[in-house]
Amino acid sequence: MKKLLIVCVPLIITSCMNLNNNEDLKKEIQDSIKNAPIKIKPIETPEDPVEFVYSASGSRSPFQAEKALLPIEEEQASSVFPEADRTPEPLEGVRIENISMVGTLKNEDGELIALVRVSGSDHLTGVHPVKTGDYLGLNHGKIVSIHLSHIAINEIVSQGKNRWQNRARTLQLINQ
């Protein structure tokens, strides 16, 4: 311990003394300032990016196949028409591609009620109960039956002026 004190004390005392002998340090600093590289211009602030608003969220997904409709011959008249005197239901304003089945419930009578989720619609987004006989989708889609795994829908699709065609559609229960 004594040896350590004998060595450390003189080092500490001499390091704390101001010897005024730092002219070489000052000269070195001056030389490095003179030989400093050219000043680089500061980086310009980038312009604000143009905001892009994606407006096709309510459209059909490009990853879902569009079902081809069967052509109707010229002389063939339609026997199927949508009900003209019926008041449209709220879910008829939503594309069927934006509606998905998320569950089922049974009411007091034992009738199966489906729970459907609507996405891509400002005022109807959320989960809605539907029952057999209700309408949904843009093509006069009437719910024909509700099962634990899917909803069977019959759509009446326009084929031109005063021509209509039935199309069966199914909404499968999605696993979340």
C-alpha positions in Angstrom: 0.0 0.0 0.0 2.9 2.4 0.9 4.6 1.6 -2.4 1.4 2.5 -4.3 1.1 5.8 -2.4 4.7 6.6 -3.1 4.2 6.2 -6.9 0.7 7.7 -7.2 1.1 10.9 -5.1 3.8 12.5 -7.2 1.9 11.6 -10.4 -1.3 13.3 -9.1 0.5 16.4 -7.9 2.4 16.9 -11.2 -0.6 16.3 -13.3 -2.6 19.0 -11.5 0.2 21.6 -11.8 -0.2 24.3 -14.4 3.2 24.3 -16.1 2.3 26.9 -18.8 4.2 24.7 -21.1 1.5 23.9 -23.6 2.7 26.0 -26.5 3.1 22.9 -28.6 -0.5 21.9 -28.0 -1.7 25.4 -29.1 0.4 25.2 -32.2 -1.0 21.8 -33.1 -4.5 23.0 -32.7 -3.8 26.0 -35.0 -2.3 23.8 -37.6 -5.2 21.4 -37.6 -7.6 24.3 -38.0 -5.6 25.7 -41.0 -5.5 22.3 -42.6 -9.1 21.5 -42.0 -11.1 20.3 -45.0 -13.4 22.6 -46.9 -16.7 23.2 -45.2 -19.5 21.1 -46.7 -22.8 22.8 -47.4 -25.5 21.7 -45.1 -28.0 19.2 -46.6 -31.1 20.8 -47.9 -34.4 20.0 -46.3 -36.3 17.7 -48.6 -39.7 18.8 -49.9 -42.8 17.4 -48.2 -44.0 14.3 -50.1 -47.3 14.6 -52.0 -50.0 12.8 -50.0 -51.6 9.9 -51.9 -55.1 8.9 -50.9 -56.1 5.3 -51.9 -59.6 5.6 -53.2 -60.2 2.0 -54.5 -60.7 0.4 -51.1 -64.4 -0.1 -51.8 -63.8 -1.8 -55.2 -63.5 -5.5 -55.9 -60.2 -7.0 -54.8 -58.0 -7.8 -57.8 -57.1 -11.1 -56.1 -60.7 -12.3 -56.2 -61.9 -13.8 -59.5 -64.9 -12.1 -61.0 -67.6 -14.6 -61.8 -68.5 -14.7 -65.5 -72.2 -14.4 -66.3 -73.9 -16.6 -68.8 -74.8 -14.8 -72.0 -78.5 -14.4 -72.8 -79.5 -14.8 -76.4 -81.1 -11.8 -78.2 -84.6 -13.3 -78.6 -84.8 -14.8 -75.1 -86.8 -12.7 -72.7 -86.1 -12.6 -69.0 -88.4 -14.3 -66.6 -86.5 -13.0 -63.6 -86.9 -9.4 -62.3 -86.0 -7.7 -59.1 -88.9 -6.6 -56.8 -89.6 -3.0 -57.9 -92.0 -2.1 -55.0 -89.7 -3.3 -52.2 -87.8 -0.7 -50.0 -84.1 -1.4 -50.2 -82.4 -2.5 -47.0 -79.2 -0.8 -45.7 -76.8 -3.6 -46.6 -78.0 -3.4 -50.3 -75.8 -0.4 -50.7 -72.6 -2.4 -50.0 -70.6 -4.4 -52.5 -70.9 -8.2 -51.7 -67.1 -8.4 -51.8 -67.0 -6.1 -48.7 -69.3 -8.4 -46.7 -68.0 -11.4 -44.9 -69.7 -13.9 -42.6 -68.2 -13.9 -39.1 -70.6 -16.1 -37.0 -74.1 -17.3 -36.3 -76.6 -17.0 -33.4 -80.0 -18.6 -32.7 -83.0 -16.5 -31.8 -85.8 -17.5 -29.4 -87.6 -19.5 -32.1 -84.4 -21.5 -32.9 -84.0 -19.6 -36.2 -80.3 -19.2 -37.3 -79.2 -15.6 -37.6 -75.9 -14.8 -39.4 -73.4 -12.2 -38.3 -71.8 -10.4 -41.2 -69.0 -7.9 -41.1 -69.1 -4.9 -43.5 -65.8 -3.2 -44.5 -65.0 -0.4 -46.9 -68.3 1.5 -46.2 -68.1 4.7 -44.2 -71.5 4.5 -42.5 -72.1 0.8 -42.3 -68.7 -0.6 -41.3 -69.1 -3.1 -38.5 -71.0 -6.3 -37.6 -74.7 -6.7 -38.6 -77.2 -9.5 -37.9 -79.0 -10.9 -41.0 -81.7 -13.6 -41.3 -83.2 -15.6 -44.1 -85.1 -13.4 -46.5 -83.0 -10.3 -45.9 -81.3 -8.5 -48.8 -77.6 -7.5 -49.2 -75.2 -6.6 -51.9 -75.6 -4.4 -55.0 -77.3 -7.1 -57.1 -80.5 -7.6 -55.3 -79.0 -10.5 -53.3 -81.6 -12.3 -51.2 -80.5 -14.6 -48.4 -82.0 -18.0 -49.2 -80.6 -20.0 -46.3 -78.2 -19.7 -43.4 -75.9 -22.5 -42.2 -73.3 -22.7 -39.6 -70.5 -22.5 -42.2 -72.0 -20.3 -44.9 -74.8 -18.1 -46.2 -76.6 -19.0 -49.5 -77.6 -15.9 -51.5 -79.6 -15.6 -54.7 -78.6 -12.5 -56.7 -80.6 -11.0 -59.6 -78.0 -9.6 -62.0 -78.6 -7.2 -64.8 -77.7 -8.5 -68.3 -78.6 -5.3 -70.1 -81.8 -3.4 -70.7 -84.7 -5.3 -69.0 -82.7 -8.5 -68.9 -82.0 -10.2 -65.6 -80.3 -13.4 -64.5 -80.3 -15.4 -61.3 -76.9 -16.1 -59.8 -76.2 -18.2 -56.7 -73.6 -16.9 -54.4 -72.2 -18.1 -51.1 -70.6 -16.2 -48.2 -68.3 -18.6 -46.3 -67.6 -18.3 -42.6 -64.2 -16.8 -42.1 -61.8 -17.9 -39.4 -60.3 -15.0 -37.4 
